[in-house]
């Protein structure tokens, strides 16, 4: 079945860039999402990219897609304390969305 | 719309008891998903419905778990009998259609003692 892999933890200094990586197995994914989960809350859509794109920029967020290697990354520029959360990579295949384990981003002062 | 509404927010029950989790999707959304989140296994898709019909229940862990969607505005996930290893946060999500954003509820934190 489909598989999505992410590192479990990432720690960055406030003001630095954060890069969260994800690999997936389903090559038929047409939309690839990034969701953010704050403590005690559900997931919220952060950004997404179509499978026919290789880059998408949205303010401080940059999504890179290497479809050949099935690798997706999320870069957060100028990381702030409010960015502390769990970030989920979620390729969409047919009707369902499969989530990775999530990467817990923590910010050091 | 108030978003996806789940109840209860928290549930503590004894092993062997029946547990029923409830979800009201966003009005007009054709898809409804049930996910389970644990530290060990992350976010797992249990089952999803399209127009109230179960499409894929391959993620349901075992026969103790069942889900229903009697109408477009209500779904339940039932565990009978419950076991301590079922302790997790259960999320319901809904979406308009294929390859569209899924909107999540706040989740139900289930603790089975």
Interface residues (C-beta under 8 A of the other chain):
Chain A: X1 X30 X31 X33 X41 X42 X43 X44 X45 X48 X88 X92 X94 X95 X96 X97 X98 X99 X100 X101 X102
Chain B: X4 X31 X33 X35 X41 X42 X43 X45 X48 X50 X55 X56 X58 X91 X93 X98 X99 X101 X102 X104 X105 X106 X107
